[in-house]
Amino acid sequence: MNALDKYIQTYRESHTHRLNHLTHFFGIPMIVVSLPLFFWNWPWATVLFIGGWMLQFIGHWIEGKPPAFIKNPTFLIIGPLWWAKKLLGLEGKDYEFRPKRNE
């Protein structure tokens, strides 16, 4: 298991409640979309950014665990990767992101 897979596994372990999954399912893309949107429409970007973070923190309140990025800011990148895997139906699949070399 490579480092990225270990981060995903740790993230998965700290996000187990179904309602936390639901809040993250909407909150993560709201935050990600808001970032480039700040260049064109900062009022909407602000609403998306704050709303997305509110959903994230509500999810963690339900889960009863602090956000993973509190311990390690790398999880700010891992969250969107986890979301993409979940959206594509790959969440929970045991495989490595990097292809294995033939030895």
N, C-alpha and C positions, 0 to 999 in steps of 0.2 A: 504494500500500500504506500503510495507516494504522499508527500506532504499535503497536497491539495485534497486528496481523499480523506486524510486524517482530519483536516479542518471541517470538511463536509460532515464526517461522522460525528465530530464533537458538536457541530451546529445542530445536527439531527437529534442528538441526545438531549440538548437543552431546549428543544422545541417539540414537545410530545403531546400537548393538549390540542384537541381538534379546533377549539375556538381560537387558540393562538395561531394555528395554521391558517384559519380563515382571515384573521386580522392581518397576518403577514401577506397572505395571498393578494390582498388589496393594497396594503400599506407600502410594500416594497416597490411595486411599479409606480405608485403615486410619487414616491420620493425620487426614483430614477428619472421619470419623465419630467419632474419639476426642474431638475438641474439644468438641462439645456434650454428649457422654456424660459428661464430667467432672462435670457438674452432678448427675447421677443415680447414676452408678456409677463412682467414681474408680478402683477397682482394675482393672476391665475397660478403662477408658479409658487407664490407664497402660500396660497390656499392649499394647493396640492402637497407642498412640502410639510406644512404644519399638520394638515389632516393625516398624511401618511405616517408621520411620527407619532401622532396621537393614537392611531390604530396600533402601531407597534407597541407602545407602552401599555395600552389597554390589554393587548394580548399577553404581555409579560406579567401584568398584574394578575390576569386570569391563571396563567401558568404557575405563578408563584416563584418565578426565577428572574434574576436580572438579565438584561440583554447581554449576549455573549461579547459584544464589542467593548463592554466596560472593562473586561479583563484583557482583551487583545483587539486593537482597532482593525486588524486584518479581517475580522468578521463583518466589517462594513462592506467588504467586497464579497465575502462568502455568502452573505444573505441573498443578494441578487442571483448568484450562481445556483444556490439551493432552490430559489424560486423558479428559475429557468428549468432546472431538472424536474421539478414537480410539475410544471406546466407541460413539459414534453413527455411526462409519464415515466421518467427515468429515476425518480426519487425512490430510494430503497434498493435499487439494483446494485448488486455487488460487482463492481468492475472498476478498473482504474481509468482516470481521464486520459492518461498517456498510454499510447500503445506499447505493448511489451516488445522488447527486442528479441529476435531469434538468437538463441545462444548456442 
